């Protein structure tokens, strides 16, 4: 059973764009196409990888 505080393995690209970057749907898909939002295609569906996003954001904040 997953606890509510655990980060899911995947989420929709628009959901990840909104949660982590404040992006609207189309901007989130453009960011994913550029590689700014890490994604994986699962069964033909493009999914964002929130654990990778959180790791990348953590690294960026430590570098500052």
C-alpha positions as a Markdown table, in Angstrom:
| # | Residue | x | y | z |
|---|---|---|---|---|
| 1 | Unk | 0.0 | 0.0 | 0.0 |
| 2 | Unk | 1.3 | 3.4 | -1.0 |
| 3 | Unk | 1.3 | 6.2 | 1.6 |
| 4 | Unk | 0.0 | 9.6 | 0.5 |
| 5 | Unk | 3.4 | 11.2 | 1.2 |
| 6 | Unk | 5.3 | 8.9 | -1.1 |
| 7 | Unk | 6.1 | 10.2 | -4.6 |
| 8 | Unk | 4.5 | 8.1 | -7.3 |
| 9 | Unk | 6.7 | 6.4 | -9.9 |
| 10 | Unk | 4.9 | 8.1 | -12.8 |
| 11 | Unk | 2.3 | 10.8 | -13.3 |
| 12 | Unk | 0.8 | 12.5 | -16.3 |
| 13 | Unk | 3.0 | 15.1 | -18.1 |
| 14 | Unk | 0.5 | 18.0 | -17.5 |
| 15 | Unk | 0.2 | 17.0 | -13.8 |
| 16 | Unk | 4.0 | 17.0 | -13.4 |
| 17 | Unk | 4.4 | 20.2 | -15.3 |
| 18 | Unk | 1.9 | 22.0 | -13.1 |
| 19 | Unk | 3.2 | 20.5 | -9.8 |
| 20 | Unk | 6.9 | 21.0 | -10.3 |
| 21 | Unk | 7.2 | 23.9 | -12.7 |
| 22 | Unk | 3.8 | 25.7 | -12.7 |
| 23 | Unk | 3.2 | 25.0 | -16.4 |
| 24 | Unk | 0.0 | 24.6 | -18.2 |
| 25 | Unk | -0.8 | 21.5 | -20.3 |
| 26 | Unk | 0.7 | 22.6 | -23.6 |
| 27 | Unk | 3.8 | 24.1 | -22.0 |
| 28 | Unk | 4.4 | 20.9 | -20.0 |
| 29 | Unk | 4.3 | 18.8 | -23.2 |
| 30 | Unk | 6.7 | 21.2 | -24.9 |
| 31 | Unk | 9.0 | 20.9 | -21.9 |
| 32 | Unk | 8.8 | 17.1 | -22.1 |
| 33 | Unk | 9.6 | 17.2 | -25.8 |
| 34 | Unk | 12.7 | 19.3 | -25.1 |
| 35 | Unk | 13.8 | 16.9 | -22.3 |
| 36 | Unk | 13.2 | 19.4 | -19.5 |
| 37 | Unk | 10.6 | 17.0 | -18.0 |
| 38 | Unk | 12.0 | 13.5 | -17.8 |
| 39 | Unk | 9.5 | 11.0 | -19.3 |
| 40 | Unk | 9.0 | 7.4 | -20.2 |
| 41 | Unk | 6.6 | 5.9 | -22.8 |
| 42 | Unk | 4.6 | 3.2 | -21.1 |
| 43 | Unk | 2.2 | 1.2 | -23.3 |
| 44 | Unk | 2.1 | 4.0 | -25.8 |
| 45 | Unk | 1.4 | 6.7 | -23.1 |
| 46 | Unk | 3.9 | 9.4 | -22.3 |
| 47 | Unk | 4.4 | 9.5 | -18.5 |
| 48 | Unk | 6.5 | 11.9 | -16.4 |
| 49 | Unk | 9.0 | 10.6 | -13.8 |
| 50 | Unk | 8.4 | 12.6 | -10.7 |
| 51 | Unk | 11.2 | 10.9 | -8.7 |
| 52 | Unk | 13.7 | 11.9 | -11.3 |
| 53 | Unk | 12.3 | 15.4 | -11.4 |
| 54 | Unk | 12.6 | 15.8 | -7.6 |
| 55 | Unk | 16.2 | 14.4 | -7.8 |
| 56 | Unk | 17.1 | 16.9 | -10.5 |
| 57 | Unk | 15.5 | 19.8 | -8.7 |
| 58 | Unk | 17.3 | 18.8 | -5.5 |
| 59 | Unk | 20.7 | 18.8 | -7.3 |
| 60 | Unk | 20.0 | 22.2 | -8.9 |
| 61 | Unk | 19.2 | 23.7 | -5.5 |
| 62 | Unk | 22.3 | 22.2 | -3.9 |
| 63 | Unk | 24.5 | 23.7 | -6.7 |
| 64 | Unk | 23.3 | 27.2 | -5.9 |
